[in-house]
């Protein structure tokens, strides 16, 4: 009696063969970052809460730090995660500031809607500009962003009948937040308002950069020419993150206009964009917290050093920047991370 031998592989053997080929302990080369909040992160966000009670005389300064930190956070999205260098990011900050300021100056002083409209206006400007920015290399992007920033600055200067020109836009009357909380001279409401906006946006952006979209941006930064090989649309991702970054910058600008009730022409100026780059280099790019830490260090140093010597405080800021670049690669957070790794490695050895 003939025995018929089946050519179909046994399920268990097939599975074993596949496991042998791929390796039973094979792990994916790219994994999503852990989205859990670390104890250090929780402490970081509890510090502003404590500062509200411990430093009641410095609430206005700390509010400004939080707004600058949010602005730096927006630049980190395109520079630290997507590798897009910009010298005109203040353009979107200014668009948001003037949008909220003009609304308040013409009778629409509701803060939340003004904040959202400032972000939407900046996002629209960023979306239009993004198609020019993503097409070139680093030098092209520098020139394009710088040119757009200078154009908007001069346009706002010429349109003094709308923007106030060099005299600035004033006469804004802000309504109460949710009809309950009125902006006060001590800056208590502005402090809580700024902190709430910063924290909410940070949580959303933290989730975004830890998503597959965020990993795709890092892949573009590290090797943009290889990403199309795995089916990634590089241009679409860059346009998306540039638009998001512009929106966040617009919200920061609107927040500044609402809390100070004044918009100066300098919100569109090149010095503000250059200052933002310094802040991000100090704190460290590609970390989200780098922009926040850089804003704290820069603003506090500026406040202290300018009080000592109003004419030469920038000398010490420049010296600090040189020291950070030479001895703390990756900014303050990068240097601290390197020390932590060195310490633990040394402990194991």
TAJOLIN-V180738 format. One record per residue. N is the residue number from 1. RES is the residue in one letter. SS is DSSP state (a for helix, b for strand, c for the rest). PSI is psi in degrees with one decimal (NA if undefined). NEAR is the number of other ideal C-beta (glycine too) atoms within 12 Angstrom. Layout:
((N | RES | SS | PSI | NEAR) (N | RES | SS | PSI | NEAR))
This chain:
((1 | X | c | 124.8 | 3) (2 | X | c | 139.8 | 4) (3 | X | c | 125.2 | 5) (4 | X | c | 123.4 | 7) (5 | X | c | 124.4 | 6) (6 | X | c | 139.2 | 8) (7 | X | c | -4.5 | 6) (8 | X | c | 127.2 | 9) (9 | X | c | 144.3 | 12) (10 | X | c | 139.2 | 11) (11 | X | a | -43.3 | 10) (12 | X | a | -38.8 | 10) (13 | X | a | -39.6 | 13) (14 | X | a | -42.6 | 13) (15 | X | a | -40.8 | 14) (16 | X | a | -39.5 | 14) (17 | X | a | -41.4 | 14) (18 | X | a | -40.3 | 15) (19 | X | a | -36.1 | 14) (20 | X | a | -38.4 | 13) (21 | X | a | -44.9 | 11) (22 | X | a | -20.3 | 13) (23 | X | c | 125.2 | 9) (24 | X | c | -22.3 | 12) (25 | X | c | 18.9 | 8) (26 | X | c | 132.5 | 11) (27 | X | c | 150.5 | 9) (28 | X | c | 144.6 | 9) (29 | X | c | -17.2 | 8) (30 | X | c | 119.3 | 14) (31 | X | c | 152.3 | 11) (32 | X | c | 138.4 | 17) (33 | X | c | 154.0 | 19) (34 | X | c | 124.1 | 10) (35 | X | c | 2.8 | 16) (36 | X | c | 147.7 | 12) (37 | X | c | 131.1 | 18) (38 | X | c | 161.1 | 14) (39 | X | a | -36.6 | 10) (40 | X | a | -37.1 | 16) (41 | X | a | -43.0 | 21) (42 | X | a | -42.5 | 13) (43 | X | a | -40.8 | 14) (44 | X | a | -43.7 | 24) (45 | X | a | -14.7 | 26) (46 | X | a | -20.5 | 18) (47 | X | a | -45.5 | 23) (48 | X | a | -31.6 | 29) (49 | X | a | -43.9 | 19) (50 | X | a | -36.3 | 15) (51 | X | a | -28.5 | 25) (52 | X | a | -34.9 | 26) (53 | X | a | -30.4 | 17) (54 | X | a | -36.4 | 14) (55 | X | c | 66.4 | 21) (56 | X | a | -20.7 | 16) (57 | X | a | -5.7 | 15) (58 | X | a | 21.7 | 23) (59 | X | a | -37.2 | 30) (60 | X | a | -43.3 | 27) (61 | X | a | -44.4 | 27) (62 | X | a | -33.7 | 36) (63 | X | a | -42.9 | 39) (64 | X | a | -37.9 | 30) (65 | X | a | -42.3 | 38) (66 | X | a | -36.8 | 41) (67 | X | a | -43.7 | 46) (68 | X | a | -37.6 | 44) (69 | X | a | -40.2 | 46) (70 | X | a | -39.7 | 47) (71 | X | a | -44.5 | 50) (72 | X | a | -34.2 | 51) (73 | X | a | -37.7 | 50) (74 | X | a | -39.0 | 52) (75 | X | a | -34.4 | 53) (76 | X | a | -29.3 | 49) (77 | X | a | -39.2 | 49) (78 | X | a | -32.7 | 48) (79 | X | a | -50.5 | 39) (80 | X | a | -30.8 | 39) (81 | X | a | -35.6 | 41) (82 | X | c | -10.9 | 42) (83 | X | c | 22.8 | 31) (84 | X | c | 115.8 | 46) (85 | X | c | 132.4 | 31) (86 | X | c | 135.6 | 46) (87 | X | c | 11.8 | 33) (88 | X | c | 29.8 | 43) (89 | X | c | -20.0 | 54) (90 | X | a | -18.8 | 47) (91 | X | a | -42.4 | 46) (92 | X | a | -32.9 | 53) (93 | X | a | -44.6 | 53) (94 | X | a | -37.2 | 50) (95 | X | a | -44.4 | 46) (96 | X | a | -40.4 | 49) (97 | X | a | -46.1 | 53) (98 | X | a | -33.3 | 45) (99 | X | a | -51.8 | 44) (100 | X | a | -38.1 | 46) (101 | X | a | -43.1 | 44) (102 | X | a | -36.7 | 32) (103 | X | a | -46.0 | 33) (104 | X | a | -35.9 | 35) (105 | X | a | -21.7 | 28) (106 | X | c | 25.1 | 17) (107 | X | c | -7.7 | 14) (108 | X | c | 87.4 | 24) (109 | X | c | 11.5 | 28) (110 | X | c | 119.5 | 22) (111 | X | a | -46.9 | 39) (112 | X | a | -47.5 | 28) (113 | X | a | -36.3 | 22) (114 | X | a | -37.6 | 42) (115 | X | a | -45.2 | 44) (116 | X | a | -41.6 | 26) (117 | X | a | -34.6 | 32) (118 | X | a | -41.7 | 44) (119 | X | a | -38.7 | 39) (120 | X | a | -43.3 | 27) (121 | X | a | -43.3 | 34) (122 | X | a | -37.2 | 45) (123 | X | a | -41.1 | 33) (124 | X | a | -42.6 | 21) (125 | X | a | -41.4 | 40) (126 | X | a | -38.0 | 44) (127 | X | a | -42.7 | 28) (128 | X | a | -40.5 | 21) (129 | X | a | -30.9 | 37) (130 | X | a | -33.5 | 35) (131 | X | a | -26.4 | 17) (132 | X | a | -36.0 | 25) (133 | X | a | -44.5 | 42) (134 | X | c | -12.7 | 33) (135 | X | c | -23.2 | 17) (136 | X | c | -179.4 | 20) (137 | X | c | -167.3 | 16) (138 | X | a | -45.7 | 20) (139 | X | a | -40.6 | 12) (140 | X | a | -42.3 | 19) (141 | X | a | -39.3 | 30) (142 | X | a | -47.0 | 25) (143 | X | a | -41.0 | 20) (144 | X | a | -47.7 | 29) (145 | X | a | -38.6 | 43) (146 | X | a | -43.3 | 28) (147 | X | a | -41.5 | 23) (148 | X | a | -40.8 | 35) (149 | X | a | -42.8 | 38) (150 | X | a | -37.7 | 24) (151 | X | a | -44.9 | 21) (152 | X | a | -36.2 | 37) (153 | X | a | -47.4 | 33) (154 | X | a | -34.9 | 22) (155 | X | a | -42.1 | 22) (156 | X | a | -33.7 | 36) (157 | X | a | -41.6 | 25) (158 | X | a | -34.2 | 15) (159 | X | c | 52.5 | 19) (160 | X | a | -27.2 | 16) (161 | X | a | -15.2 | 12) (162 | X | a | -49.3 | 19) (163 | X | a | -14.2 | 34) (164 | X | c | -8.8 | 26) (165 | X | a | -138.5 | 23) (166 | X | a | -18.7 | 18) (167 | X | a | -17.4 | 16) (168 | X | c | 168.1 | 27) (169 | X | b | 119.4 | 36) (170 | X | c | -167.5 | 19) (171 | X | c | 25.0 | 18) (172 | X | c | 136.2 | 32) (173 | X | c | 110.8 | 21) (174 | X | c | 136.0 | 35) (175 | X | c | 172.5 | 24) (176 | X | c | 145.1 | 18) (177 | X | b | 123.2 | 28) (178 | X | c | 22.0 | 15) (179 | X | c | 11.5 | 11) (180 | X | c | -39.3 | 12) (181 | X | b | 116.0 | 19) (182 | X | c | 138.5 | 19) (183 | X | c | 128.0 | 32) (184 | X | c | 165.0 | 20) (185 | X | c | -26.9 | 13) (186 | X | c | -13.7 | 17) (187 | X | c | 15.1 | 28) (188 | X | a | -45.9 | 26) (189 | X | a | -40.9 | 28) (190 | X | a | -35.9 | 35) (191 | X | a | -51.7 | 35) (192 | X | a | -40.0 | 30) (193 | X | a | -47.2 | 36) (194 | X | a | -42.4 | 41) (195 | X | a | -41.1 | 34) (196 | X | a | -44.6 | 28) (197 | X | a | -44.5 | 39) (198 | X | a | -46.1 | 41) (199 | X | a | -43.1 | 28) (200 | X | a | -46.2 | 21) (201 | X | a | -36.6 | 38) (202 | X | a | -43.6 | 34) (203 | X | a | -43.4 | 20) (204 | X | a | -43.5 | 24) (205 | X | a | -35.4 | 34) (206 | X | a | -41.0 | 30) (207 | X | a | -36.7 | 20) (208 | X | a | -45.7 | 29) (209 | X | a | -19.7 | 34) (210 | X | c | 6.3 | 23) (211 | X | c | 172.3 | 20) (212 | X | a | -32.3 | 19) (213 | X | a | -42.4 | 26) (214 | X | a | -39.4 | 32) (215 | X | a | -35.2 | 26) (216 | X | a | -37.7 | 32) (217 | X | a | -41.5 | 38) (218 | X | a | -36.9 | 30) (219 | X | a | -39.2 | 28) (220 | X | a | -40.2 | 33) (221 | X | a | -41.6 | 31) (222 | X | a | -32.9 | 17) (223 | X | a | 73.7 | 16) (224 | X | a | -28.5 | 26) (225 | X | a | -19.7 | 14) (226 | X | a | -19.7 | 15) (227 | X | a | -38.7 | 25) (228 | X | a | -22.5 | 17) (229 | X | a | -23.1 | 11) (230 | X | a | 14.9 | 18) (231 | X | c | 15.4 | 12) (232 | X | c | 134.1 | 23) (233 | X | c | 96.9 | 17) (234 | X | a | -48.4 | 28) (235 | X | a | -43.0 | 22) (236 | X | a | -40.1 | 22) (237 | X | a | -39.7 | 36) (238 | X | a | -39.8 | 38) (239 | X | a | -41.7 | 29) (240 | X | a | -47.7 | 30) (241 | X | a | -32.3 | 43) (242 | X | a | -38.5 | 47) (243 | X | a | -42.5 | 34) (244 | X | a | -43.9 | 38) (245 | X | a | -40.7 | 51) (246 | X | a | -39.9 | 46) (247 | X | a | -43.7 | 42) (248 | X | a | -40.6 | 46) (249 | X | a | -39.1 | 54) (250 | X | a | -39.0 | 45) (251 | X | a | -41.4 | 48) (252 | X | a | -42.6 | 50) (253 | X | a | -42.5 | 49) (254 | X | a | -37.8 | 51) (255 | X | a | -39.7 | 51) (256 | X | a | -43.6 | 46) (257 | X | a | -40.6 | 44) (258 | X | a | -38.6 | 45) (259 | X | a | -29.7 | 44) (260 | X | a | -17.2 | 30) (261 | X | c | 39.2 | 30) (262 | X | c | 141.9 | 26) (263 | X | b | 114.2 | 40) (264 | X | c | 159.6 | 31) (265 | X | a | -21.1 | 32) (266 | X | a | -13.2 | 28) (267 | X | a | -19.0 | 49) (268 | X | a | -0.3 | 41) (269 | X | c | 155.6 | 29) (270 | X | a | -39.0 | 30) (271 | X | a | -32.7 | 21) (272 | X | a | -37.6 | 36) (273 | X | a | -42.3 | 38) (274 | X | a | -41.2 | 27) (275 | X | a | -37.4 | 31) (276 | X | a | -39.5 | 48) (277 | X | a | -41.3 | 35) (278 | X | a | -43.6 | 33) (279 | X | a | -42.9 | 44) (280 | X | a | -37.4 | 47) (281 | X | a | -39.1 | 40) (282 | X | a | -46.8 | 41) (283 | X | a | -38.7 | 41) (284 | X | c | 132.2 | 33) (285 | X | c | 158.0 | 38) (286 | X | c | 25.8 | 31) (287 | X | c | -5.4 | 33) (288 | X | c | -53.1 | 39) (289 | X | a | -16.9 | 35) (290 | X | a | -44.0 | 38) (291 | X | a | -37.2 | 52) (292 | X | a | -45.1 | 44) (293 | X | a | -42.0 | 39) (294 | X | a | -39.2 | 45) (295 | X | a | -41.4 | 39) (296 | X | a | -49.1 | 31) (297 | X | a | -46.8 | 35) (298 | X | a | -47.6 | 41) (299 | X | a | -40.3 | 35) (300 | X | a | -40.1 | 27) (301 | X | a | -41.0 | 29) (302 | X | a | -43.8 | 29) (303 | X | a | -42.0 | 22) (304 | X | a | -47.9 | 19) (305 | X | a | -37.3 | 23) (306 | X | a | -26.9 | 19) (307 | X | a | -33.7 | 13) (308 | X | a | -45.6 | 14) (309 | X | c | 98.1 | 14) (310 | X | c | -22.2 | 13) (311 | X | c | -28.0 | 10) (312 | X | c | 19.7 | 13) (313 | X | a | -28.0 | 20) (314 | X | a | -25.1 | 21) (315 | X | a | -45.6 | 17) (316 | X | a | -33.1 | 21) (317 | X | a | -42.4 | 30) (318 | X | a | -41.1 | 20) (319 | X | a | -41.9 | 16) (320 | X | a | -40.9 | 29) (321 | X | a | -41.6 | 29) (322 | X | a | -43.2 | 16) (323 | X | a | -42.2 | 19) (324 | X | a | -44.2 | 32) (325 | X | a | -38.4 | 20) (326 | X | a | -38.0 | 11) (327 | X | a | -7.4 | 17) (328 | X | c | 78.7 | 27) (329 | X | c | 128.4 | 19) (330 | X | c | 17.4 | 27) (331 | X | a | -171.0 | 39) (332 | X | a | -44.5 | 36) (333 | X | a | -36.3 | 34) (334 | X | a | -40.9 | 29) (335 | X | a | -41.3 | 26) (336 | X | a | -38.3 | 24) (337 | X | a | -39.0 | 23) (338 | X | a | -41.6 | 19) (339 | X | a | -38.8 | 18) (340 | X | a | -45.3 | 15) (341 | X | a | -40.2 | 15) (342 | X | a | -39.7 | 14) (343 | X | a | -46.5 | 13) (344 | X | a | -36.2 | 12) (345 | X | a | -40.5 | 11) (346 | X | a | -34.4 | 10) (347 | X | a | -36.0 | 9) (348 | X | a | -35.1 | 8) (349 | X | c | NA | 7))
